Amino acid sequence: MAHVQSLDPSASPLDYYGWELRRLREAHGLKQGQLGEIIFCTGSLIGQIETTKKVPTRDFSERVDAALGTDGLFSRLIGLVLRSQLPSWFQPYAEMEAKAAYLSTYQAQLVHGLLQTEAYARAVLSTGMHDVDSLVTARMERQRILDRERPPLAWAVLDEAVLYRPIGGRQVMRGQLTHLLALANHRWMRVQVLPFNAGEHASLDGSFTAMRFDDHPDIFYTEDLISGHMTANPETLREAARRYAHLQAAALSVEDSAALIARVMEERYGDRPEQGAVA
């Protein structure tokens, strides 16, 4: 007789998800393979998710809800599950980001996580030692806040260096810059580029993000190599606002920023073979 792994549903959101999936599947009299056939996946995947060896996706959750008639249970759970896959030090920030009414960020090295394509995010996250698939899925889940009926107003100032750093290679960067250009048509999003010729500027110390809320004190957030730091200190927030105003003033306009992104995309990441590629 096969051993069935026992889960503690109170151990984590992922354990609860797996426990509920097994409970409801068995309540419908379905084996793992049978449910897999209904939702177009393998029974092995069902088993891996039920035993927390694999993290579910939103698409998987929606298909399970439809198959088992669970009234959206797994679609509601998946956000919590994916957020729990983020590094523990980052989870408090992600929770506040999801509640923010206004986000303003300056990024000196990378495209901000909310604006990353999946391929770009995978290249960035692959530099660490964690489960890349889970982290990429969680990062894509974070971006759902931009698809709400009323998303947060978001303003990003990107250093020009971000456009030139070839994260993931030419095709990944071309896709990422194309995505940034598409955001120019997003009514709640603004992207500016701080050009190299701005010289010394108000945030040479590095990247930061400020968040405003309808019913919560403002928050200022920075990261170091291994952790993140949030504060609601009024003096810090005033200084951050002052610096951000200077950054916006020194940056190119939204329209000129889009023109620069398009030019870099074509000149640096145009359709030609990757270096070292065989013709």
C-alpha positions in Angstrom: 0.0 0.0 0.0 1.5 3.4 -1.0 2.3 5.7 1.8 0.3 8.9 1.6 2.2 12.0 2.9 0.3 13.7 5.8 0.1 17.5 5.6 -0.5 19.9 8.4 -2.9 22.5 6.8 -1.9 25.1 9.4 1.8 24.9 8.6 1.8 27.3 5.7 -0.5 28.6 2.9 1.1 26.0 0.5 0.4 23.2 2.9 -3.2 24.3 3.3 -3.6 24.5 -0.5 -2.3 21.0 -0.9 -4.4 19.6 1.9 -7.6 21.2 0.5 -6.8 20.0 -3.0 -6.4 16.4 -1.8 -9.5 16.6 0.4 -11.8 18.0 -2.3 -10.4 15.7 -5.0 -11.0 12.6 -2.9 -14.5 14.0 -2.0 -15.3 13.9 -5.7 -14.0 10.4 -5.9 -11.2 11.3 -8.3 -7.7 9.8 -8.5 -4.9 12.2 -9.2 -4.6 11.0 -12.8 -8.4 11.4 -13.3 -8.3 15.0 -12.1 -5.2 15.6 -14.2 -7.1 14.5 -17.3 -10.0 16.9 -16.6 -7.7 19.9 -16.2 -5.2 18.9 -18.8 -2.1 18.1 -16.7 -0.5 15.0 -15.3 -1.5 13.1 -12.2 2.1 13.5 -11.1 1.7 17.3 -11.1 -1.4 16.9 -9.0 0.5 14.7 -6.5 3.4 17.2 -6.3 1.1 20.1 -5.5 -0.8 18.0 -3.0 2.5 17.2 -1.2 3.9 20.8 -1.5 6.7 19.6 -3.8 5.4 21.9 -6.5 4.0 25.4 -6.2 0.6 25.8 -8.1 0.0 28.6 -10.6 -3.1 30.8 -11.0 -4.0 29.1 -14.2 -3.9 25.7 -12.4 -6.0 27.1 -9.6 -8.7 28.4 -11.9 -8.9 25.1 -13.7 -9.2 23.2 -10.4 -12.0 25.5 -9.3 -13.9 24.8 -12.5 -13.4 21.1 -12.4 -14.3 20.6 -8.7 -16.9 23.4 -8.5 -15.2 25.0 -5.5 -16.7 28.5 -6.0 -13.2 30.1 -6.5 -11.6 28.7 -3.4 -8.2 27.9 -5.0 -8.3 31.1 -7.1 -8.6 33.0 -3.8 -5.9 31.0 -2.1 -3.3 31.3 -4.8 -2.4 34.9 -4.1 -1.6 34.0 -0.5 0.3 30.9 -1.5 2.5 32.7 -4.0 3.2 35.6 -1.7 4.4 33.1 0.9 7.0 31.9 -1.7 8.7 35.3 -1.6 11.7 35.7 0.7 10.5 36.2 4.3 12.2 39.6 4.5 10.3 40.7 1.4 6.8 39.6 2.3 5.9 42.6 4.5 6.8 44.9 1.6 4.8 42.9 -0.9 1.8 43.0 1.5 2.0 46.8 1.7 2.7 47.2 -2.1 -0.6 45.4 -2.7 -2.5 48.0 -0.6 -0.7 51.1 -1.9 -2.7 53.9 -3.7 0.5 55.5 -5.1 3.9 54.1 -5.8 7.0 56.0 -6.8 10.3 54.4 -7.3 13.9 55.1 -8.5 15.8 52.2 -9.9 19.5 52.5 -10.5 20.4 48.9 -11.6 17.3 47.0 -12.7 13.8 47.4 -14.0 11.4 47.5 -11.0 9.8 44.1 -10.2 6.3 45.4 -11.1 7.5 46.3 -14.6 9.5 43.2 -15.4 8.7 40.7 -18.1 8.7 37.0 -17.1 11.9 36.4 -19.0 13.7 39.4 -17.5 12.5 38.4 -14.0 13.8 34.8 -14.5 17.2 36.1 -15.6 17.4 38.4 -12.5 16.2 35.7 -10.1 18.5 33.0 -11.5 21.4 34.8 -9.9 20.3 33.7 -6.5 20.1 30.3 -4.8 16.3 29.9 -4.4 13.6 28.1 -6.3 13.6 30.2 -9.4 10.2 28.9 -10.8 8.4 29.8 -7.5 10.0 33.2 -7.3 9.2 34.0 -10.9 5.6 32.9 -10.5 5.3 35.0 -7.3 6.8 38.1 -9.0 4.3 37.8 -11.9 1.5 37.5 -9.3 2.6 40.8 -7.7 2.1 42.5 -11.0 -1.7 41.7 -10.9 -2.2 44.9 -8.9 -1.6 46.9 -12.1 -4.5 45.1 -13.8 -7.1 46.0 -11.2 -10.1 48.2 -12.2 -8.4 50.9 -10.1 -4.7 50.1 -9.8 -2.3 52.2 -7.8 -0.9 55.3 -9.6 2.7 54.3 -10.2 5.7 56.4 -11.3 9.1 54.9 -12.1 12.4 56.8 -12.7 14.9 54.4 -14.3 18.6 55.2 -14.6 19.7 55.1 -18.2 22.1 52.3 -17.2 19.1 50.0 -16.7 18.5 50.2 -20.4 22.0 49.1 -21.3 22.7 46.3 -18.8 22.0 43.2 -20.9 20.0 41.1 -18.4 19.3 37.7 -20.0 20.7 38.6 -23.4 19.6 40.6 -26.4 16.1 39.0 -26.9 15.2 39.3 -23.3 16.2 42.9 -23.2 14.3 43.7 -26.4 11.2 42.1 -24.9 11.7 44.1 -21.7 12.1 47.4 -23.4 9.1 46.7 -25.6 7.2 46.1 -22.4 8.3 49.4 -21.0 7.1 51.2 -24.1 3.8 49.5 -23.9 3.4 50.9 -20.4 3.4 54.4 -22.0 -0.2 53.7 -22.8 -1.1 52.6 -19.3 -3.2 55.4 -17.8 -2.0 54.7 -14.2 1.7 54.2 -15.0 4.5 56.7 -15.9 8.1 55.9 -16.7 10.9 58.4 -16.9 14.6 57.8 -17.7 17.3 59.6 -15.8 20.0 60.2 -18.5 23.7 59.7 -18.1 24.3 63.4 -18.8 22.4 64.2 -15.6 25.7 63.6 -13.9 25.6 63.6 -10.1 22.0 63.5 -8.8 19.9 63.2 -5.7 20.0 59.4 -5.3 23.6 58.4 -6.0 23.2 56.2 -2.9 20.9 53.8 -4.7 17.4 52.7 -5.4 14.3 53.3 -3.3 10.5 53.2 -3.3 7.9 55.3 -1.6 4.3 54.2 -1.1 1.2 56.2 -0.1 -2.0 54.7 1.2 -5.6 55.8 1.6 -5.7 54.6 5.2 -2.1 54.0 6.3 1.0 56.2 7.0 3.3 56.6 4.0 6.2 54.1 3.8 9.8 54.4 2.5 11.5 51.2 1.3 15.1 50.3 0.5 17.0 47.1 0.0 20.6 46.0 0.7 22.3 42.8 -0.5 20.2 40.4 1.7 17.3 42.2 3.2 14.8 45.1 2.8 14.0 48.0 5.1 10.7 49.9 5.6 10.1 53.0 7.6 7.3 55.4 8.2 9.6 58.0 9.8 8.3 61.4 8.8 11.7 63.0 8.3 12.9 60.1 6.1 9.7 60.4 4.0 10.2 64.2 3.6 13.8 63.7 2.5 12.7 60.9 0.1 10.0 63.2 -1.4 12.5 66.0 -1.9 15.0 63.7 -3.6 12.4 62.2 -5.8 11.2 65.6 -7.0 14.8 66.4 -7.9 15.1 63.1 -9.8 11.9 63.7 -11.7 13.1 67.2 -12.6 16.5 65.8 -13.9 14.9 62.9 -15.8 13.7 63.1 -19.4 10.0 63.8 -19.9 7.8 60.7 -20.3 7.7 61.3 -24.0 11.4 61.8 -24.4 12.0 58.8 -22.2 9.9 56.6 -24.5 11.9 57.8 -27.4 15.2 57.0 -25.7 13.9 53.5 -24.8 12.9 52.9 -28.4 16.2 54.1 -29.7 18.2 51.9 -27.3 16.0 48.9 -28.1 16.7 49.2 -31.8 20.4 50.2 -31.7 21.5 47.9 -29.0 19.0 45.0 -29.0 17.9 45.0 -32.7 17.3 41.8 -34.6 20.8 40.5 -35.2 22.6 37.3 -34.0 23.6 37.0 -30.3 27.4 37.3 -29.9 28.9 33.9 -30.4 25.9 32.5 -32.2 26.3 30.2 -35.1 24.8 31.4 -38.3 
